[in-house]
Amino acid sequence: MGKIIAVCTSPKKGMRKKNVGEGILVEEHGLEGDAHTGAWHRQVSLLANESIGKMTDMGLDVGPGDFAENITTEGIDLVSLPVGTRISIGPDALAEVTQIGKECHNRCAIYYQAGDCVMPREGIFVRVLKGGPVKVGQEIKILKL
């Protein structure tokens, strides 16, 4: 079991996201108000705070949302979750892991600062099976591997 450290959105793709603290996951759509929502397999992105810590250990001043993730987690080894794993996010929402990592077509500013970026290897993507409110401090549980 883990917890939500940040809930982040951005108005446009390709930019860092801002921690807004809470939001609504919309079934088969994503995080309400975020530029990456839609009827596709990468509706919501998650990145572990532990992964962000690897970048701060390299001397970067980064935090939740800086890797364009929607939900920053703590206490769950996200990259070990196989595609198809179902997770509950907050009290009501249900999501299914659809992709581990991603290909970066354009290197981000973080890559140029550090020579590395964790999101392509350690970020995961989910689709929302059942919507609901999410906010900082709520639990994330692995339901089915």
Helices and strands as residue ranges (DSSP letters): E 2-9, E 18-19, E 22-26, E 30-31, E 44-48, H 49-57, E 71-74, G 78-80, E 86-89, E 93-100, H 109-114, H 119-122, E 124-130, E 132-135, E 139-144
